[in-house]
């Protein structure tokens, strides 16, 4: 009896401690503080037992165990050629499904020990090959090997959604990633996300701190038209010139090609043609090198009804501003292509994507990784409702288009609505805002220091639980990039 009472008391104390730590975690003010509390939670809740257990339906532990054995063996025996061969054989970030999202929802920090051990061993094997003597592997052979590895492994992309003023959430996501050296070099954005993308892509690295304090964002970007002006120009309720001045002031006169030279980042802005029968486009240094960045962002922010459609502007070889695709007008990119994953994947050899989602019409319907990957019978009704709801909504719009589609304005609204419903709003890693009614009051407010501080902190706190996962995803790619750069420097110095 005493043993039973003692056990109940112990369980009660453990439960109380876990709840107290969870409350502290929710109010952490820095990632270091969050990380320390998360570590205590993992220790208190006994997650270590799960980490040490290799059994899982979500990845193939036998494949990882065998490869881990070979990598350690070849490295220990100095068998460089065999080590190169085994690395080539499995150089992908999600080999044997080790990056399945469900492997990162049990513990607050990290995942299965064998997976972390495997990634660490691959890293050490790559460093070992880079450091072997030239008698075993010449500098040119090393460069050729790591060049192939970089291509095979790929690189990540960070995608920012729309969200009007709620898009300030993205600044917190950026801040958390940048402070932990996890900000990808490939960025995409639509609408409010386009502003964040362009800000990053037109700054020197030294000026990032100014961006993260919010000084770049305090401006009057929303100014509703007077009734008199609205009657003359009914194409949008908001005067686009205020937003245009804000963008020109902060983004300058840079083209996409010039922005890449300045920041070293590959930025992509999603826009949709006002004529919805045409496909949306992703603007970047490859597809539109001479296009002015501020012009692309202005178009991507032109929410239908709220703003007038925009004509894009390019910079000619002599510095003159000229129309880009004359007679074509463009609107908000998030209407048709909030996350243009497939298009940027083809251009930049993307292996995984990080999605920062702040769109007010999307966030309430987003699911956590646990909800998305549940396989039990209880999850079936919700899956059916979600899928059939999407089919029903598209069917209603198709039906309406057939009957009143002859009216251009109605047809255009229905086309844009269809584009919103038909999109896929998830990346491989998802950082999602949490909204209450107060957030919707911020939607069309001009940014203020108070709103910026609140939304940035929400973005940071939403990112902290994902950083451990992102770091594991990114570790090998960062090692490959660093080693390749070092080897190229060696070759430059030798020649």
Secondary structure, DSSP 4 states (H G I P E B T S, - for coil): -HHHHHHHHHHHHHHHHHHHHHHHHHT-SSHHHHHHHHHHHHHHTTHHHHHH----SSS-HHHHHHHHHHHHHHHHHT-HHHHHHHHHHT-STTGGGTT-GGGGSSSSS---HHHHHHHHHHHHHHHHHHHS-TTTS-HHHHHHHHHHHHHHH-EEEEEE---GGGGGHHHHHHHHHHHTT---SEEEE-THHHHHHHHHHTS-GGGHHHHHTTTTT-S----BPPHHHHHH-TTBSB-HHHHHHHHHHHHTT-BHHHHHHHH--EEEEEEEESSTTSPPEEESTTT-TTBBHHHHHHHHT--BBTB--B-EEEE-TTS-EEEESTT--EEETHHHHSS-HHHHHHHHTEEEEEEEE--HHHHTT---HHHHH--SGGGHHHHHHHHHHHHHHHHHHHHHHHHHTTSHHHHHHHHHHHHHHT-----SEEEE----HHHHHHTTSPP-HHHHHHHHHHHHHHHHHHHHHHHHHHHHHHHHHHHHHHHHHHHHHH-
